[in-house]
Structure formats: C-alpha cells, structure tokens
Amino acid sequence: MAARTFSRKQRSAFLESLAQHGNVTQAAQHAGLGRWKVYELRKQDAEFAREWEEALRESEDRLEAEAVRRAVDGVEEPYFYQGEQRGASRKYSDQLLMFLLKSRRPDRFGTGAAGEEDGSGQTGSGSVVFELHLAGEPPATDESEELPC
C-alpha cells in the first residue's frame, strides 16, 4: 500500500526542524506527522530522501560550530560568593578541542599519533598522553529500524 503524502507546509516544517535539531521524532512531531510516516515517505520519495540528508548535514554543521565555539571561544560561567554573583570566568573545553583535533587531523592527533596510546598500552613519541572517551558511532538510520510513534 502506498504511503499517503503530506502537505508542502508539513514537509517544510519537518525539514526545517530536522535541520535545526537533527532529531527525526521531534521534527515529525513539529510537522504534525508520525515518525513512521516520514520514514515511509523517505523510502518512496527520492527527492525527500535527498532533502532529509541535507537537513541532517545542516544539523551536523550546527553541532560542529557549537563544539568549536565552546572549545575555542569558551563559555562564560558566573561565580558567586555568599549568594551574590561576584564575577565570571571563561571556561574552555579541552575535551571538545581534542575531539575536534582528532577528527580533523587524525594524522597528528589520532590514535597512534605522538603522545597517544595506540591500544597496546604504548604511547607515541610525544610527551603528553591525551585521553578521550568517544561515544561511538551515531545510531544507524537503517530503515529496517522504523517504529511507529
């Protein structure tokens, strides 16, 4: 049985929300659609599938920009004394910075690079060992994993 289509307004709302947040369930709800329905429509409409992938790339770019901002520009954190704010300091994320370096320059900062443990318990020729726990691969978008809302 063919999937019912959805309006241009719903399609646009779904894709805009997906680009903003990168969450299919949230985007489907925002557009007034069920999660299962958008997956079904993606299977049947190659143009929609292409737009979906583009929206996800936009979302990923947004996340990457935020990671760079937090790692490089830092985040203002207020500090308090006796219940009153007395100032603020800028905090930087060394972990995000290292993650960005590893992903963009794996030849210099990836596993086995100078100073990095190579999995054998040995480190490269550098003097600093960086530790980073990676969360792993993002969930697969395998269409066989579709579930109704």
N, CA, C and O atoms as a MOPAC input file, in Angstrom:
PM7 MOZYME 1SCF
protein

 N      0.84100 1    -1.17800 1     0.00000 1
 C      0.00000 1     0.00000 1     0.00000 1
 C      0.88500 1     1.23900 1     0.00000 1
 O      1.81900 1     1.32300 1     0.79800 1
 N      0.62300 1     2.16900 1    -0.84600 1
 C      1.43600 1     3.37600 1    -0.97800 1
 C      1.20400 1     4.30400 1     0.20400 1
 O      0.09800 1     4.39700 1     0.73600 1
 N      2.25100 1     4.97800 1     0.59800 1
 C      2.14200 1     5.92600 1     1.70600 1
 C      1.37400 1     7.15600 1     1.26100 1
 O      1.49900 1     7.60200 1     0.12100 1
 N      0.59300 1     7.69000 1     2.15600 1
 C     -0.07200 1     8.94600 1     1.85300 1
 C      0.97500 1    10.04800 1     1.89400 1
 O      1.94800 1     9.97600 1     2.64400 1
 N      0.76300 1    11.04300 1     1.09400 1
 C      1.70700 1    12.15700 1     1.07000 1
 C      1.34500 1    13.13800 1     2.17900 1
 O      0.35000 1    12.96400 1     2.88300 1
 N      2.15600 1    14.15300 1     2.31600 1
 C      1.86200 1    15.19300 1     3.27900 1
 C      1.99500 1    16.53700 1     2.58800 1
 O      2.56800 1    16.63500 1     1.50300 1
 N      1.46700 1    17.56100 1     3.21600 1
 C      1.42300 1    18.87600 1     2.58100 1
 C      2.82100 1    19.48400 1     2.46800 1
 O      3.75800 1    19.06800 1     3.14900 1
 N      2.93100 1    20.46900 1     1.59500 1
 C      4.20600 1    21.19900 1     1.46500 1
 C      4.55900 1    21.88100 1     2.77400 1
 O      5.73000 1    21.96300 1     3.14700 1
 N      3.54600 1    22.36800 1     3.46600 1
 C      3.76500 1    23.03000 1     4.75700 1
 C      4.34100 1    22.03000 1     5.77200 1
 O      5.27700 1    22.35900 1     6.50200 1
 N      3.78700 1    20.82100 1     5.81900 1
 C      4.29500 1    19.78900 1     6.72800 1
 C      5.71100 1    19.37300 1     6.33200 1
 O      6.58000 1    19.19800 1     7.18700 1
 N      5.92800 1    19.21800 1     5.04400 1
 C      7.25500 1    18.81800 1     4.55400 1
 C      8.29400 1    19.86600 1     4.94000 1
 O      9.37100 1    19.53600 1     5.43400 1
 N      7.95700 1    21.12500 1     4.70800 1
 C      8.86200 1    22.21600 1     5.03800 1
 C      9.11600 1    22.28400 1     6.54300 1
 O     10.25400 1    22.46400 1     6.97700 1
 N      8.05400 1    22.14100 1     7.33800 1
 C      8.19000 1    22.18800 1     8.80300 1
 C      9.08400 1    21.04500 1     9.28400 1
 O      9.93700 1    21.24300 1    10.14900 1
 N      8.88900 1    19.85600 1     8.72400 1
 C      9.70700 1    18.70700 1     9.10500 1
 C     11.18000 1    18.96700 1     8.78100 1
 O     12.04600 1    18.79500 1     9.63900 1
 N     11.45900 1    19.37400 1     7.55800 1
 C     12.84600 1    19.56800 1     7.12700 1
 C     13.52500 1    20.70700 1     7.88400 1
 O     14.70400 1    20.59900 1     8.22300 1
 N     12.81000 1    21.78700 1     8.15300 1
 C     13.39300 1    22.89800 1     8.91700 1
 C     13.72600 1    22.46800 1    10.33900 1
 O     14.79400 1    22.79600 1    10.85700 1
 N     12.81200 1    21.73300 1    10.97000 1
 C     13.06700 1    21.25600 1    12.32800 1
 C     14.20800 1    20.24300 1    12.34900 1
 O     15.03500 1    20.25800 1    13.26200 1
 N     14.25700 1    19.36900 1    11.35700 1
 C     15.33800 1    18.38500 1    11.28000 1
 C     16.69000 1    19.08500 1    11.11700 1
 O     17.67400 1    18.68200 1    11.73700 1
 N     16.74000 1    20.11600 1    10.29900 1
 C     17.98000 1    20.87600 1    10.10700 1
 C     18.37800 1    21.60700 1    11.38700 1
 O     19.56600 1    21.75000 1    11.67900 1
 N     17.40400 1    22.06200 1    12.13700 1
 C     17.67100 1    22.81500 1    13.37000 1
 C     18.15700 1    21.90700 1    14.50000 1
 O     19.10700 1    22.24400 1    15.20700 1
 N     17.50100 1    20.74900 1    14.66900 1
 C     17.75600 1    19.92300 1    15.84300 1
 C     18.34700 1    18.54900 1    15.55100 1
 O     18.91600 1    17.92300 1    16.44600 1
 N     18.22100 1    18.06600 1    14.30500 1
 C     18.77300 1    16.76600 1    13.95600 1
 C     18.04900 1    15.58000 1    14.56400 1
 O     18.61400 1    14.48800 1    14.63800 1
 N     16.80700 1    15.77000 1    15.00200 1
 C     16.05000 1    14.71200 1    15.65800 1
 C     14.80000 1    14.41300 1    14.84800 1
 O     13.91800 1    15.26300 1    14.72600 1
 N     14.71800 1    13.20200 1    14.29000 1
 C     13.61300 1    12.83700 1    13.40900 1
 C     12.28200 1    12.85300 1    14.14800 1
 O     11.29900 1    13.39100 1    13.63800 1
 N     12.23900 1    12.27600 1    15.33300 1
 C     10.98600 1    12.22500 1    16.09500 1
 C     10.48500 1    13.62700 1    16.40500 1
 O      9.30200 1    13.91700 1    16.22700 1
 N     11.36600 1    14.48700 1    16.86200 1
 C     10.99100 1    15.86600 1    17.17700 1
 C     10.51900 1    16.60200 1    15.92500 1
 O      9.52900 1    17.33200 1    15.97000 1
 N     11.21700 1    16.41500 1    14.82100 1
 C     10.84000 1    17.07900 1    13.57500 1
 C      9.48000 1    16.59200 1    13.07500 1
 O      8.67000 1    17.38500 1    12.59600 1
 N      9.23600 1    15.29200 1    13.18800 1
 C      7.94000 1    14.73800 1    12.76700 1
 C      6.81900 1    15.31000 1    13.63100 1
 O      5.77300 1    15.69700 1    13.11100 1
 N      7.02500 1    15.36600 1    14.93200 1
 C      6.01800 1    15.93200 1    15.83100 1
 C      5.77500 1    17.40100 1    15.49900 1
 O      4.63100 1    17.85700 1    15.49000 1
 N      6.83500 1    18.13100 1    15.23000 1
 C      6.71800 1    19.54900 1    14.88500 1
 C      5.85300 1    19.73600 1    13.63500 1
 O      5.11300 1    20.71400 1    13.52400 1
 N      5.95300 1    18.79900 1    12.70500 1
 C      5.19900 1    18.88600 1    11.45400 1
 C      3.81300 1    18.24200 1    11.56600 1
 O      3.03500 1    18.25300 1    10.61200 1
 N      3.51600 1    17.68200 1    12.74100 1
 C      2.22200 1    17.03300 1    12.91900 1
 C      2.14200 1    15.68100 1    12.23300 1
 O      1.07600 1    15.27200 1    11.77400 1
 N      3.26500 1    14.99200 1    12.16400 1
 C      3.34100 1    13.70000 1    11.48800 1
 C      3.86300 1    12.64400 1    12.45400 1
 O      4.51200 1    12.96100 1    13.45200 1
 N      3.57400 1    11.39800 1    12.14400 1
 C      4.14500 1    10.30000 1    12.90100 1
 C      5.53000 1     9.97800 1    12.38600 1
 O      5.81100 1    10.14200 1    11.19900 1
 N      6.39400 1     9.52100 1    13.27100 1
 C      7.76600 1     9.16900 1    12.88500 1
 C      7.75700 1     8.09800 1    11.80300 1
 O      8.51600 1     8.19200 1    10.83800 1
 N      6.92200 1     7.09500 1    11.94500 1
 C      6.85400 1     6.00600 1    10.96900 1
 C      6.48300 1     6.53600 1     9.59600 1
 O      6.95500 1     6.03000 1     8.57800 1
 N      5.62500 1     7.56900 1     9.56900 1
 C      5.15400 1     8.09500 1     8.28300 1
 C      6.29400 1     8.77900 1     7.51800 1
 O      6.42400 1     8.58700 1     6.30900 1
 N      7.10800 1     9.56400 1     8.20100 1
 C      8.19000 1    10.24700 1     7.48900 1
 C      9.22600 1     9.25000 1     6.97600 1
 O      9.79400 1     9.44600 1     5.90200 1
 N      9.47600 1     8.17900 1     7.73600 1
 C     10.39400 1     7.14300 1     7.24900 1
 C      9.81900 1     6.44700 1     6.02500 1
 O     10.54600 1     6.16000 1     5.07400 1
 N      8.53400 1     6.17900 1     6.04100 1
 C      7.87900 1     5.54600 1     4.90000 1
 C      7.94500 1     6.45000 1     3.66800 1
 O      8.21600 1     5.98600 1     2.56100 1
 N      7.69700 1     7.72900 1     3.87100 1
 C      7.75200 1     8.67900 1     2.75600 1
 C      9.17300 1     8.83100 1     2.22000 1
 O      9.37600 1     9.00100 1     1.01800 1
 N     10.15100 1     8.77000 1     3.11800 1
 C     11.54600 1     8.85900 1     2.67500 1
 C     11.90000 1     7.69500 1     1.76500 1
 O     12.63200 1     7.87200 1     0.79100 1
 N     11.38900 1     6.50500 1     2.06800 1
 C     11.65900 1     5.33400 1     1.23000 1
 C     11.06400 1     5.49500 1    -0.16400 1
 O     11.62800 1     5.01100 1    -1.14500 1
 N      9.93300 1     6.17000 1    -0.24800 1
 C      9.20000 1     6.25200 1    -1.50500 1
 C      9.52000 1     7.49100 1    -2.34100 1
 O      9.19300 1     7.53100 1    -3.52700 1
 N     10.14600 1     8.49000 1    -1.74800 1
 C     10.36700 1     9.76200 1    -2.44100 1
 C     11.85500 1    10.11400 1    -2.40200 1
 O     12.36500 1    10.57100 1    -1.37900 1
 N     12.54000 1     9.89800 1    -3.51900 1
 C     13.98600 1    10.13200 1    -3.58300 1
 C     14.34800 1    11.59400 1    -3.31300 1
 O     15.36800 1    11.87100 1    -2.68100 1
 N     13.53300 1    12.51700 1    -3.78200 1
 C     13.80700 1    13.94000 1    -3.54500 1
 C     13.70000 1    14.26700 1    -2.05300 1
 O     14.53200 1    14.99000 1    -1.50600 1
 N     12.68000 1    13.73200 1    -1.41300 1
 C     12.52200 1    13.93800 1     0.03000 1
 C     13.69700 1    13.32000 1     0.78500 1
 O     14.19000 1    13.90800 1     1.74900 1
 N     14.15000 1    12.14300 1     0.35700 1
 C     15.30100 1    11.49800 1     0.98700 1
 C     16.54700 1    12.37300 1     0.85400 1
 O     17.33100 1    12.48000 1     1.79700 1
 N     16.73200 1    12.99300 1    -0.30300 1
 C     17.88100 1    13.88100 1    -0.51200 1
 C     17.77900 1    15.11600 1     0.38800 1
 O     18.76700 1    15.53400 1     0.99000 1
 N     16.58400 1    15.69400 1     0.47500 1
 C     16.37200 1    16.86300 1     1.33600 1
 C     16.58600 1    16.50200 1     2.80800 1
 O     17.12000 1    17.30400 1     3.57500 1
 N     16.17400 1    15.31200 1     3.19500 1
 C     16.34800 1    14.80400 1     4.55100 1
 C     17.85000 1    14.76300 1     4.88300 1
 O     18.27400 1    15.25300 1     5.92900 1
 N     18.64200 1    14.17500 1     3.98100 1
 C     20.08500 1    14.08000 1     4.20500 1
 C     20.72800 1    15.46600 1     4.29000 1
 O     21.61800 1    15.69200 1     5.11000 1
 N     20.27900 1    16.38200 1     3.45100 1
 C     20.79400 1    17.75500 1     3.50100 1
 C     20.45800 1    18.41300 1     4.83500 1
 O     21.29400 1    19.10800 1     5.41200 1
 N     19.24800 1    18.20100 1     5.32500 1
 C     18.84200 1    18.75900 1     6.61700 1
 C     19.71100 1    18.19200 1     7.73400 1
 O     20.11000 1    18.92500 1     8.64000 1
 N     20.00600 1    16.90700 1     7.67900 1
 C     20.87900 1    16.30500 1     8.69500 1
 C     22.28800 1    16.88800 1     8.62800 1
 O     22.91600 1    17.11200 1     9.66200 1
 N     22.78700 1    17.13400 1     7.41300 1
 C     24.11600 1    17.75900 1     7.27400 1
 C     24.12700 1    19.15700 1     7.88100 1
 O     25.09700 1    19.54800 1     8.52900 1
 N     23.04400 1    19.91300 1     7.67100 1
 C     22.94300 1    21.24700 1     8.28400 1
 C     22.97600 1    21.13900 1     9.80300 1
 O     23.65000 1    21.92300 1    10.47100 1
 N     22.25200 1    20.17300 1    10.34300 1
 C     22.22900 1    19.95900 1    11.78600 1
 C     23.62000 1    19.60300 1    12.30900 1
 O     24.04800 1    20.11100 1    13.34500 1
 N     24.31700 1    18.73300 1    11.59200 1
 C     25.67000 1    18.34600 1    11.98300 1
 C     26.61500 1    19.54300 1    11.93300 1
 O     27.47300 1    19.69100 1    12.80300 1
 N     26.46600 1    20.39800 1    10.92000 1
 C     27.29400 1    21.60600 1    10.83100 1
 C     27.03200 1    22.52400 1    12.02500 1
 O     27.95800 1    23.12600 1    12.56900 1
 N     25.78100 1    22.62500 1    12.42200 1
 C     25.40600 1    23.46100 1    13.56700 1
 C     26.04900 1    22.92400 1    14.85700 1
 O     26.57300 1    23.68900 1    15.66600 1
 N     25.99700 1    21.60000 1    15.03000 1
 C     26.61800 1    20.98500 1    16.20500 1
 C     28.13100 1    21.20300 1    16.21100 1
 O     28.72400 1    21.50700 1    17.24500 1
 N     28.73600 1    21.04200 1    15.04900 1
 C     30.18100 1    21.23600 1    14.95700 1
 C     30.56400 1    22.67400 1    15.27800 1
 O     31.55100 1    22.91300 1    15.97300 1
 N     29.79600 1    23.62700 1    14.78100 1
 C     30.08000 1    25.03400 1    15.06500 1
 C     29.96900 1    25.31700 1    16.56400 1
 O     30.76200 1    26.08500 1    17.11100 1
 N     29.00300 1    24.70900 1    17.22000 1
 C     28.85500 1    24.90500 1    18.66400 1
 C     30.02200 1    24.27700 1    19.41800 1
 O     30.51000 1    24.85400 1    20.39000 1
 N     30.47600 1    23.10600 1    18.98300 1
 C     31.62800 1    22.46900 1    19.61500 1
 C     32.87400 1    23.34400 1    19.46700 1
 O     33.63300 1    23.50800 1    20.42200 1
 N     33.08500 1    23.89700 1    18.29200 1
 C     34.22500 1    24.79200 1    18.06800 1
 C     34.11400 1    26.02400 1    18.96400 1
 O     35.09800 1    26.44600 1    19.57100 1
 N     32.92900 1    26.58900 1    19.04500 1
 C     32.73500 1    27.77200 1    19.88900 1
 C     33.09500 1    27.47100 1    21.34400 1
 O     33.80500 1    28.24900 1    21.98100 1
 N     32.61300 1    26.35800 1    21.86600 1
 C     32.87900 1    26.01200 1    23.26500 1
 C     34.35000 1    25.69100 1    23.50000 1
 O     34.90000 1    26.02400 1    24.55000 1
 N     34.98600 1    25.04600 1    22.52500 1
 C     36.38700 1    24.67700 1    22.67500 1
 C     37.31700 1    25.87100 1    22.51200 1
 O     38.28600 1    26.01100 1    23.25800 1
 N     37.02600 1    26.73200 1    21.54100 1
 C     37.94300 1    27.82000 1    21.20200 1
 C     37.56900 1    29.12900 1    21.89100 1
 O     38.43200 1    29.78200 1    22.47900 1
 N     36.31300 1    29.51800 1    21.82900 1
 C     35.87700 1    30.78400 1    22.41900 1
 C     35.53000 1    30.65100 1    23.89800 1
 O     35.60000 1    31.62600 1    24.64600 1
 N     35.15900 1    29.46100 1    24.31200 1
 C     34.79800 1    29.23000 1    25.70200 1
 C     33.38900 1    29.69600 1    26.02600 1
 O     32.67800 1    30.24400 1    25.18400 1
 N     33.01200 1    29.46000 1    27.27600 1
 C     31.68400 1    29.80500 1    27.77100 1
 C     31.84900 1    30.57400 1    29.06600 1
 O     32.60100 1    30.16000 1    29.94900 1
 N     31.15000 1    31.69100 1    29.18200 1
 C     31.18200 1    32.47600 1    30.42100 1
 C     30.44900 1    31.73900 1    31.52600 1
 O     29.29600 1    31.34400 1    31.35400 1
 N     31.11500 1    31.54900 1    32.66800 1
 C     30.48200 1    30.92400 1    33.81600 1
 C     30.58700 1    31.87800 1    34.99800 1
 O     31.68700 1    32.25300 1    35.40300 1
 N     29.44200 1    32.27000 1    35.55000 1
 C     29.48000 1    33.18800 1    36.69200 1
 C     30.00800 1    32.49200 1    37.94300 1
 O     29.87700 1    31.27700 1    38.08900 1
 N     30.59500 1    33.25700 1    38.82900 1
 C     30.94500 1    32.69400 1    40.12900 1
 C     30.33600 1    33.57000 1    41.20500 1
 O     30.16400 1    34.77800 1    41.04100 1
 N     30.01200 1    32.91000 1    42.32400 1
 C     29.24800 1    33.54200 1    43.38900 1
 C     29.99900 1    33.45500 1    44.70600 1
 O     30.79000 1    32.54000 1    44.93500 1
 N     29.73500 1    34.42600 1    45.56100 1
 C     30.25500 1    34.41900 1    46.91900 1
 C     29.13100 1    34.90700 1    47.82200 1
 O     28.57800 1    35.98900 1    47.62300 1
 N     28.80900 1    34.09700 1    48.80700 1
 C     27.73400 1    34.39700 1    49.75600 1
 C     26.42900 1    34.74600 1    49.04100 1
 O     25.74000 1    35.70000 1    49.40500 1
 N     26.11000 1    33.96400 1    48.03100 1
 C     24.84500 1    34.10700 1    47.32700 1
 C     24.77900 1    35.21400 1    46.29300 1
 O     23.74600 1    35.37200 1    45.64300 1
 N     25.84200 1    35.98500 1    46.11700 1
 C     25.83900 1    37.06600 1    45.12600 1
 C     26.88000 1    36.79000 1    44.05100 1
 O     27.97400 1    36.29700 1    44.32700 1
 N     26.51300 1    37.11800 1    42.82700 1
 C     27.46600 1    36.94800 1    41.73800 1
 C     28.56100 1    37.97600 1    41.91000 1
 O     28.29900 1    39.17100 1    42.04500 1
 N     29.79300 1    37.49600 1    41.90300 1
 C     30.95000 1    38.37500 1    42.08900 1
 C     31.76300 1    38.55200 1    40.82000 1
 O     32.68800 1    39.36300 1    40.77800 1
 N     31.43100 1    37.81800 1    39.81500 1
 C     32.16500 1    37.91600 1    38.56000 1
 C     31.86900 1    36.71800 1    37.68600 1
 O     30.91900 1    35.96800 1    37.91200 1
 N     32.70800 1    36.56200 1    36.68700 1
 C     32.55800 1    35.43700 1    35.77000 1
 C     33.93100 1    35.06800 1    35.23300 1
 O     34.85200 1    35.88400 1    35.19600 1
 N     34.03400 1    33.85100 1    34.83300 1
 C     35.27500 1    33.40700 1    34.19800 1
 C     34.91500 1    32.62800 1    32.94300 1
 O     33.82200 1    32.07300 1    32.82800 1
 N     35.83300 1    32.60000 1    32.02600 1
 C     35.61200 1    31.89400 1    30.76300 1
 C     36.18700 1    30.49300 1    30.90400 1
 O     37.34400 1    30.31300 1    31.28200 1
 N     35.35500 1    29.50800 1    30.59400 1
 C     35.76600 1    28.10500 1    30.65200 1
 C     35.84600 1    27.56500 1    29.23000 1
 O     34.98200 1    27.83000 1    28.39400 1
 N     36.88900 1    26.81500 1    28.98400 1
 C     37.10800 1    26.20800 1    27.67500 1
 C     37.01400 1    24.69600 1    27.82000 1
 O     37.28000 1    24.15500 1    28.89300 1
 N     36.64000 1    24.02000 1    26.75500 1
 C     36.53000 1    22.56800 1    26.79900 1
 C     37.72100 1    21.93200 1    26.10000 1
 O     37.77500 1    21.85900 1    24.87200 1
 N     38.67800 1    21.47400 1    26.90700 1
 C     39.83400 1    20.77700 1    26.34700 1
 C     39.40800 1    19.47600 1    25.67800 1
 O     39.98800 1    19.07600 1    24.66800 1
 N     38.40100 1    18.82000 1    26.23500 1
 C     37.94100 1    17.55700 1    25.66100 1
 C     37.34300 1    17.78400 1    24.27200 1
 O     37.62800 1    17.02400 1    23.34600 1
 N     36.52200 1    18.81400 1    24.11800 1
 C     35.98000 1    19.11900 1    22.79100 1
 C     37.09400 1    19.50200 1    21.81800 1
 O     37.08100 1    19.08900 1    20.65900 1
 N     38.05000 1    20.28700 1    22.29000 1
 C     39.15700 1    20.69400 1    21.43100 1
 C     39.92600 1    19.46600 1    20.93900 1
 O     40.26400 1    19.37600 1    19.75900 1
 N     40.20100 1    18.52600 1    21.83800 1
 C     40.93600 1    17.33500 1    21.44200 1
 C     40.11000 1    16.49900 1    20.47600 1
 O     40.65100 1    15.95500 1    19.51300 1
 N     38.81900 1    16.39100 1    20.71700 1
 C     37.94200 1    15.64400 1    19.81500 1
 C     37.96800 1    16.27000 1    18.41900 1
 O     38.06200 1    15.55900 1    17.41800 1
 N     37.88500 1    17.59300 1    18.35600 1
 C     37.92400 1    18.28100 1    17.06200 1
 C     39.25700 1    18.06300 1    16.35500 1
 O     39.29200 1    17.81200 1    15.15100 1
 N     40.35400 1    18.15800 1    17.10400 1
 C     41.66800 1    17.92300 1    16.50300 1
 C     41.79900 1    16.48900 1    15.99500 1
 O     42.33500 1    16.25900 1    14.91100 1
 N     41.31300 1    15.53200 1    16.77100 1
 C     41.39200 1    14.13100 1    16.34600 1
 C     40.58200 1    13.88700 1    15.08400 1
 O     41.00200 1    13.12600 1    14.21100 1
 N     39.42900 1    14.52500 1    14.98300 1
 C     38.58600 1    14.27800 1    13.81300 1
 C     39.08500 1    15.01300 1    12.57800 1
 O     38.92300 1    14.52400 1    11.46100 1
 N     39.68500 1    16.17600 1    12.76300 1
 C     40.13900 1    16.96900 1    11.61800 1
 C     41.57900 1    16.69200 1    11.21900 1
 O     41.94800 1    16.87000 1    10.05800 1
 N     42.38600 1    16.26300 1    12.16300 1
 C     43.80700 1    15.99900 1    11.89800 1
 C     44.20800 1    14.64500 1    12.48200 1
 O     45.08900 1    14.58000 1    13.33900 1
 N     43.57300 1    13.56500 1    12.02700 1
 C     43.86600 1    12.25700 1    12.62400 1
 C     45.32100 1    11.83900 1    12.46100 1
 O     45.83300 1    11.06100 1    13.26600 1
 N     45.99800 1    12.35100 1    11.42300 1
 C     47.40400 1    12.01400 1    11.22000 1
 C     48.27800 1    12.54400 1    12.35300 1
 O     49.30500 1    11.94600 1    12.67400 1
 N     47.88000 1    13.66000 1    12.95900 1
 C     48.67000 1    14.25000 1    14.04500 1
 C     48.10200 1    13.95200 1    15.41900 1
 O     48.85600 1    13.83600 1    16.38500 1
 N     46.77500 1    13.82600 1    15.52600 1
 C     46.15100 1    13.72700 1    16.83400 1
 C     45.33500 1    12.45300 1    17.03500 1
 O     44.74500 1    12.26700 1    18.09900 1
 N     45.29200 1    11.57700 1    16.03800 1
 C     44.51500 1    10.34500 1    16.15000 1
 C     45.25300 1     9.28400 1    16.94000 1
 O     46.38200 1     9.50000 1    17.37900 1
 N     44.61700 1     8.14200 1    17.11900 1
 C     45.23000 1     7.03100 1    17.83500 1
 C     46.54200 1     6.65000 1    17.16700 1
 O     46.61600 1     6.49100 1    15.94900 1
 N     47.56200 1     6.51000 1    17.97900 1
 C     48.88100 1     6.15200 1    17.45800 1
 C     49.73400 1     7.36400 1    17.12300 1
 O     50.92000 1     7.21300 1    16.82900 1
 N     49.15300 1     8.57800 1    17.15900 1
 C     49.93200 1     9.78600 1    16.90900 1
 C     50.82300 1    10.05400 1    18.11800 1
 O     50.65500 1     9.44000 1    19.17200 1
 N     51.74400 1    10.94900 1    17.96300 1
 C     52.68200 1    11.27100 1    19.03700 1
 C     51.93300 1    11.57000 1    20.32600 1
 O     51.04500 1    12.42200 1    20.36500 1
 N     52.31300 1    10.84600 1    21.38900 1
 C     51.72000 1    11.09000 1    22.68900 1
 C     50.41700 1    10.36500 1    22.92800 1
 O     49.87200 1    10.45700 1    24.02900 1
 N     49.89900 1     9.66000 1    21.97000 1
 C     48.59900 1     8.98300 1    22.10100 1
 C     48.80900 1     7.49500 1    22.28200 1
 O     49.63900 1     6.88700 1    21.60600 1
 N     48.06100 1     6.91700 1    23.19100 1
 C     48.13000 1     5.47100 1    23.36900 1
 C     47.60200 1     4.79800 1    22.11700 1
 O     46.58200 1     5.22200 1    21.57300 1
 N     48.27400 1     3.76200 1    21.65100 1
 C     47.87900 1     3.10100 1    20.40700 1
 C     47.04700 1     1.84900 1    20.62700 1
 O     46.81500 1     1.09700 1    19.68100 1
 N     46.59500 1     1.60800 1    21.84300 1
 C     45.78700 1     0.43500 1    22.12400 1
 C     46.61900 1    -0.70700 1    22.69700 1
 O     46.06300 1    -1.65200 1    23.25700 1
 N     47.93000 1    -0.63400 1    22.56700 1
 C     48.80200 1    -1.68600 1    23.09100 1
 C     49.34800 1    -1.31400 1    24.45900 1
 O     50.12900 1    -2.06000 1    25.04900 1
 N     48.92900 1    -0.14600 1    24.96600 1
 C     49.46800 1     0.33000 1    26.23000 1
 C     50.69400 1     1.19400 1    26.03200 1
 O     51.20800 1     1.76000 1    26.99800 1
 N     51.17800 1     1.31200 1    24.80400 1
 C     52.34500 1     2.12000 1    24.48600 1
 C     51.89900 1     3.45800 1    23.92700 1
 O     50.82200 1     3.56500 1    23.34200 1
 N     52.72000 1     4.47200 1    24.10500 1
 C     52.41400 1     5.77900 1    23.54000 1
 C     53.41100 1     6.10500 1    22.45400 1
 O     54.47400 1     5.49200 1    22.34900 1
 N     53.03800 1     7.10000 1    21.63400 1
 C     53.91900 1     7.55000 1    20.57100 1
 C     55.08300 1     8.33400 1    21.14300 1
 O     55.36300 1     8.25000 1    22.33900 1
 N     55.76300 1     9.09800 1    20.29700 1
 C     56.99100 1     9.76400 1    20.70300 1
 C     56.77400 1    11.05600 1    21.47400 1
 O     57.73800 1    11.62000 1    21.99100 1
 N     55.53300 1    11.54800 1    21.57100 1
 C     55.28100 1    12.80600 1    22.27300 1
 C     55.35700 1    12.63600 1    23.77400 1
 O     55.43200 1    11.51400 1    24.27500 1
 N     55.33800 1    13.76400 1    24.50300 1
 C     55.46800 1    13.70800 1    25.95100 1
 C     54.12900 1    13.78800 1    26.67600 1
 O     54.08400 1    13.61900 1    27.89400 1
 N     53.04600 1    14.04000 1    25.95900 1
 C     51.74100 1    14.19500 1    26.58200 1
 C     50.81100 1    13.10100 1    26.08200 1
 O     50.75400 1    12.82700 1    24.88300 1
 N     50.08500 1    12.47900 1    26.99600 1
 C     49.10300 1    11.47100 1    26.61900 1
 C     47.73000 1    12.08800 1    26.78400 1
 O     47.35500 1    12.51000 1    27.87800 1
 N     46.98400 1    12.13800 1    25.69800 1
 C     45.63000 1    12.68600 1    25.73100 1
 C     44.64900 1    11.53900 1    25.86400 1
 O     44.75100 1    10.54400 1    25.14600 1
 N     43.70400 1    11.66700 1    26.77300 1
 C     42.68200 1    10.64900 1    26.93600 1
 C     41.35200 1    11.21500 1    26.48400 1
 O     41.00900 1    12.35400 1    26.80100 1
 N     40.61000 1    10.41700 1    25.74600 1
 C     39.31000 1    10.86600 1    25.25000 1
 C     38.41700 1     9.65800 1    25.08100 1
 O     38.77300 1     8.70600 1    24.38700 1
 N     37.27900 1     9.69400 1    25.70200 1
 C     36.30500 1     8.62800 1    25.50900 1
 C     35.34200 1     9.07500 1    24.43500 1
 O     34.63500 1    10.07000 1    24.59700 1
 N     35.31300 1     8.35000 1    23.35000 1
 C     34.39400 1     8.65600 1    22.26800 1
 C     33.10900 1     7.88400 1    22.49800 1
 O     33.13700 1     6.72500 1    22.91300 1
 N     32.00300 1     8.51700 1    22.23300 1
 C     30.70800 1     7.87800 1    22.44500 1
 C     30.44000 1     6.78700 1    21.42300 1
 O     29.50500 1     6.00700 1    21.60800 1
 N     31.21000 1     6.70100 1    20.36900 1
 C     30.99100 1     5.69900 1    19.32900 1
 C     30.23200 1     6.28700 1    18.17100 1
 O     30.02000 1     7.49700 1    18.09300 1
 N     29.82600 1     5.41800 1    17.27300 1
 C     29.10700 1     5.84100 1    16.07400 1
 C     27.69300 1     6.26200 1    16.44000 1
 O     27.08900 1     5.69400 1    17.35000 1
 N     27.16100 1     7.26300 1    15.72900 1
 C     25.76100 1     7.62600 1    15.96700 1
 C     24.85600 1     6.48200 1    15.54600 1
 O     25.24600 1     5.63800 1    14.73900 1
 N     23.63900 1     6.45200 1    16.09500 1
 C     22.71800 1     5.37200 1    15.72700 1
 C     22.52900 1     5.31000 1    14.21300 1
 O     22.44200 1     6.33500 1    13.53700 1
 N     22.46800 1     4.10600 1    13.70800 1
 C     22.25400 1     3.92500 1    12.26900 1
 C     20.86600 1     4.40900 1    11.90200 1
 O     19.93200 1     4.32400 1    12.70000 1
 N     20.74300 1     4.91200 1    10.70000 1
 C     19.43200 1     5.34000 1    10.21300 1
 C     18.86000 1     4.26800 1     9.31400 1
 O     18.16000 1     4.55500 1     8.34300 1
 N     19.16900 1     3.02600 1     9.65200 1
 C     18.68800 1     1.89500 1     8.87900 1
 C     17.16800 1     1.91200 1     8.87000 1
 O     16.53100 1     1.95700 1     9.92300 1
 N     16.60400 1     1.87700 1     7.69400 1
 C     15.15100 1     1.97600 1     7.55800 1
 C     14.45900 1     0.77000 1     8.15700 1
 O     13.25800 1     0.83600 1     8.41700 1
 N     15.16500 1    -0.33700 1     8.39000 1
 C     14.52700 1    -1.51100 1     8.98400 1
 C     14.24400 1    -1.28900 1    10.46100 1
 O     13.52300 1    -2.07700 1    11.07400 1
 N     14.79600 1    -0.23600 1    11.04200 1
 C     14.59200 1     0.05100 1    12.45200 1
 C     13.39200 1     0.97300 1    12.68000 1
 O     13.22000 1     1.48700 1    13.78500 1
 N     12.58300 1     1.18500 1    11.68900 1
 C     11.44800 1     2.08600 1    11.80800 1
 C     10.45300 1     1.56200 1    12.83200 1
 O     10.12200 1     0.37700 1    12.86900 1
 N      9.99800 1     2.47600 1    13.64800 1
 C      8.97500 1     2.14800 1    14.62700 1
 C      7.87800 1     3.18800 1    14.54500 1
 O      8.16500 1     4.36400 1    14.31900 1
 N      6.63000 1     2.79000 1    14.72300 1
 C      5.55400 1     3.79300 1    14.72000 1
 C      5.63900 1     4.63100 1    15.98500 1
 O      6.12600 1     4.17400 1    17.01900 1
 N      5.15600 1     5.86700 1    15.88700 1
 C      5.14000 1     6.74900 1    17.06000 1
 C      4.17700 1     6.22600 1    18.08400 1
 O      4.01700 1     6.82800 1    19.14600 1

